[in-house]
Amino acid sequence: MDEETLDRLRNRLNEIHRWPSIYMFKFILPSDEKRITALKLIFGESAEFRERLSAKGNYTSITVREMMLDADSIFDRYRAASGIEGIISL
């Protein structure tokens, strides 16, 4: 993502949230324990996770709620998650 797009997103997040604020992340990834564990390790100990299997069980949707200090902390989480093969960030 280019810097101009990040600046727009950062400004929008700063309009919506007062930091620190709880932020909800959503991901879909193949139902593979190694990938799910890798995603969970990106977040802090206080993060709350909710998992839901797809109808056939091939994919898992994961909702994460975590207290974030600022918009850049959110971007850091998404960047780290993008390294997991097959992940879709919503």
C-alpha positions, 0 to 999 in steps of 0.5 A: 500500500502506498504512503498516500493511501496509508495517510488517508486510512490513518486520518480516517481511523483518527477521526473515528477512534480516540486512542487507545481504543479497541479495534476489531480485526477480521481474517479468513485463512485455510484451516491449518493450525500452524497458520492459525497459531502464527496469526495469534502470535502476532497479537498481544496476550490481552487480545480476544479471538473468535474462530468460526469454521466454514461450512466444509471446514476448509477455511476459518474466519477469525475475529480479533479484538485488541486494545490498540494505541494508535492507527500505526499499531493497526497497520503493523498488525496487518503487515505482520499478518500479510506474511501468512500464506493464504490469509485474507484480511477484511 
